[in-house]
Amino acid sequence: MYIYLHGFNSGGTSSKAGQLRTLLAPVPVLSPTYPAHKAAAAVDFLRDYIAKTTRDQKPNTPLVLIGSSLGGFYAQYLAREFSARIVLINPSIYPDETLLRGVGPNHNEATGEDYLLSADDVRALGHYRAATCDPQSPTLLLLDSGDDVLDYRVAEAWYRGCGKTMVYADGSHRFEHLAEALVEIRRLHDA
């Protein structure tokens, strides 16, 4: 089973969620919409959603959390708790710093929601920041070197020694290489 965790100002109905459902069929890809900009509410929602979703799964059914950008931040935080494997797509490592540039009015294109992101909202993300990656957590890190939002080298350095890293030339924060990474995503699921 795959659960896709969207990023900041996105939602569970995003084009990346749809693309993952198509590419990874027949294995289900679930993609909830959650308040990514509210750290405690996001973690509480995701924790409850993952627990309910996996409760009735057969024993030894692999759970893969696929997180994009801020969703990658949440995926790595929740992976240990749920013994999940993680696929991180251009993940945010220090959102409590990098999202400060987004403080103010925001519009979520995926949900249509308008909201105000405060500096306190951004700083609250720091509570969920891990000190290091977990080398015991099966991890696939997918990066586009042309990421125009987050410097891919930050995630590459932070995840050094944890799982497998694949850096694709050019691209953007949207990550244009999903189809190319499909074999590795499936390999992580089936390992």
C-alpha positions as CSV (number, residue, x, y, z in Angstrom):
1,M,0.0,0.0,0.0
2,Y,1.1,3.5,-0.8
3,I,0.0,6.7,0.9
4,Y,0.9,9.9,-0.8
5,L,1.5,13.0,1.4
6,H,1.2,16.2,-0.6
7,G,3.3,19.3,0.0
8,F,2.5,22.9,1.1
9,N,-0.4,24.5,-0.8
10,S,-1.4,21.2,-2.4
11,G,-3.9,18.5,-1.8
12,G,-4.7,14.8,-2.2
13,T,-6.3,15.4,-5.6
14,S,-3.1,16.9,-7.0
15,S,-1.8,15.9,-10.4
16,K,1.2,14.1,-8.8
17,A,-1.3,12.0,-6.7
18,G,-3.2,11.1,-9.9
19,Q,0.0,10.2,-11.7
20,L,1.1,8.0,-8.9
21,R,-2.2,6.1,-8.8
22,T,-1.9,5.5,-12.6
23,L,1.8,4.5,-12.5
24,L,1.6,2.2,-9.4
25,A,-1.7,0.4,-10.2
26,P,-2.9,-2.1,-9.2
27,V,-1.3,-1.4,-5.8
28,P,-3.6,1.3,-4.2
29,V,-2.3,4.8,-3.7
30,L,-4.2,6.7,-1.1
31,S,-3.8,10.5,-1.0
32,P,-5.5,12.4,1.8
33,T,-5.8,16.1,1.9
34,Y,-4.6,17.5,5.2
35,P,-3.7,21.0,6.6
36,A,0.0,20.8,5.7
37,H,0.6,24.4,6.9
38,K,-0.5,23.6,10.4
39,A,2.1,21.2,11.8
40,A,0.3,19.8,14.9
41,A,-3.0,19.4,13.0
42,A,-1.2,17.8,10.0
43,V,0.6,15.2,12.2
44,D,-2.5,14.4,14.2
45,F,-4.6,14.0,11.0
46,L,-1.9,11.9,9.3
47,R,-1.3,9.7,12.3
48,D,-5.0,9.0,12.6
49,Y,-5.5,8.5,8.9
50,I,-2.5,6.0,8.6
51,A,-3.6,4.1,11.7
52,K,-7.2,3.7,10.4
53,T,-6.1,2.9,6.9
54,T,-3.6,0.2,7.9
55,R,-5.7,-1.3,10.7
56,D,-7.4,-3.9,8.5
57,Q,-4.4,-4.7,6.3
58,K,-3.0,-8.2,6.1
59,P,0.0,-8.8,8.3
60,N,3.3,-8.0,6.6
61,T,1.6,-5.7,4.0
62,P,4.2,-3.1,3.2
63,L,3.4,0.5,3.8
64,V,5.2,3.1,1.7
65,L,4.7,6.7,2.5
66,I,5.5,8.8,-0.6
67,G,6.0,12.4,0.5
68,S,6.6,15.4,-1.8
69,S,8.2,18.5,-0.5
70,L,6.6,19.3,2.9
71,G,4.9,15.9,2.6
72,G,8.4,14.4,2.6
73,F,9.1,16.1,5.9
74,Y,6.0,14.5,7.4
75,A,6.7,11.1,5.8
76,Q,10.1,10.9,7.4
77,Y,8.7,12.0,10.8
78,L,5.9,9.3,10.7
79,A,7.9,6.5,9.2
80,R,9.4,5.1,12.4
81,E,6.0,5.1,14.2
82,F,4.4,3.1,11.4
83,S,7.4,1.0,10.4
84,A,6.9,2.5,6.9
85,R,9.2,2.6,4.0
86,I,9.6,6.1,2.5
87,V,9.9,7.7,-0.9
88,L,10.8,11.3,-0.6
89,I,10.4,13.6,-3.6
90,N,12.3,16.9,-3.4
91,P,11.6,16.8,0.4
92,S,11.7,19.8,2.7
93,I,14.3,19.2,5.4
94,Y,14.1,22.5,7.3
95,P,10.6,23.8,6.6
96,D,10.7,25.8,9.8
97,E,13.2,28.0,8.0
98,T,12.5,27.7,4.3
99,L,8.7,28.4,4.6
100,L,9.3,31.7,6.4
101,R,9.3,33.3,2.9
102,G,5.7,32.1,2.6
103,V,4.5,34.0,5.7
104,G,1.4,36.0,4.8
105,P,-1.7,35.4,2.7
106,N,-1.7,32.1,0.8
107,H,-4.0,30.4,-1.7
108,N,-4.1,26.6,-2.0
109,E,-4.7,25.9,-5.7
110,A,-5.6,22.3,-5.0
111,T,-8.3,23.0,-2.4
112,G,-9.3,26.6,-3.2
113,E,-8.6,27.6,0.4
114,D,-7.3,31.1,1.3
115,Y,-5.5,31.3,4.6
116,L,-2.9,33.3,6.5
117,L,0.4,31.6,7.2
118,S,2.0,33.0,10.3
119,A,5.6,32.9,11.5
120,D,4.3,30.8,14.4
121,D,2.9,28.3,12.0
122,V,6.2,28.0,10.3
123,R,8.2,27.8,13.5
124,A,5.9,25.0,14.8
125,L,7.3,22.7,12.1
126,G,10.6,22.7,14.0
127,H,9.0,20.5,16.7
128,Y,8.8,17.7,14.1
129,R,12.3,18.0,12.6
130,A,14.4,15.0,13.1
131,A,18.1,15.5,14.2
132,T,19.3,13.0,11.6
133,C,17.8,10.5,9.0
134,D,17.1,7.0,10.2
135,P,19.5,4.5,8.4
136,Q,17.2,1.7,9.5
137,S,14.2,3.2,7.7
138,P,14.1,1.9,4.0
139,T,14.3,5.2,2.1
140,L,14.3,6.3,-1.5
141,L,15.3,9.9,-2.1
142,L,14.3,11.4,-5.4
143,L,15.7,14.8,-6.3
144,D,15.7,17.1,-9.3
145,S,18.8,19.2,-9.5
146,G,16.8,22.0,-11.1
147,D,14.5,22.3,-8.1
148,D,13.6,26.0,-8.1
149,V,12.1,26.0,-4.6
150,L,14.5,23.9,-2.4
151,D,18.2,23.3,-2.9
152,Y,18.4,19.6,-3.7
153,R,21.9,19.5,-2.2
154,V,20.5,20.1,1.3
155,A,18.4,16.9,1.1
156,E,21.2,15.0,-0.6
157,A,23.6,15.8,2.2
158,W,21.0,15.2,5.0
159,Y,20.1,11.8,3.7
160,R,23.7,10.7,3.0
161,G,24.1,7.2,4.5
162,C,20.3,6.6,4.6
163,G,18.8,4.6,1.8
164,K,19.2,5.2,-1.9
165,T,19.4,8.7,-3.5
166,M,18.7,9.4,-7.1
167,V,19.5,12.9,-8.5
168,Y,18.0,13.7,-11.9
169,A,19.5,16.5,-14.0
170,D,17.4,19.6,-14.4
171,G,13.7,19.2,-13.7
172,S,12.0,21.4,-11.1
173,H,10.3,21.2,-7.7
174,R,7.3,19.5,-9.3
175,F,9.7,16.6,-10.1
176,E,9.4,15.6,-13.8
177,H,11.1,12.2,-13.4
178,L,8.4,10.2,-11.7
179,A,8.0,7.7,-14.5
180,E,11.8,7.2,-14.6
181,A,11.8,6.5,-10.9
182,L,9.0,4.0,-11.0
183,V,11.2,0.9,-11.0
184,E,12.9,2.0,-7.8
185,I,9.6,3.0,-6.1
186,R,8.2,-0.5,-6.8
187,R,11.4,-2.1,-5.7
188,L,11.2,-0.4,-2.3
189,H,7.6,-1.5,-1.9
190,D,8.4,-5.1,-2.8
191,A,11.6,-5.4,-0.9
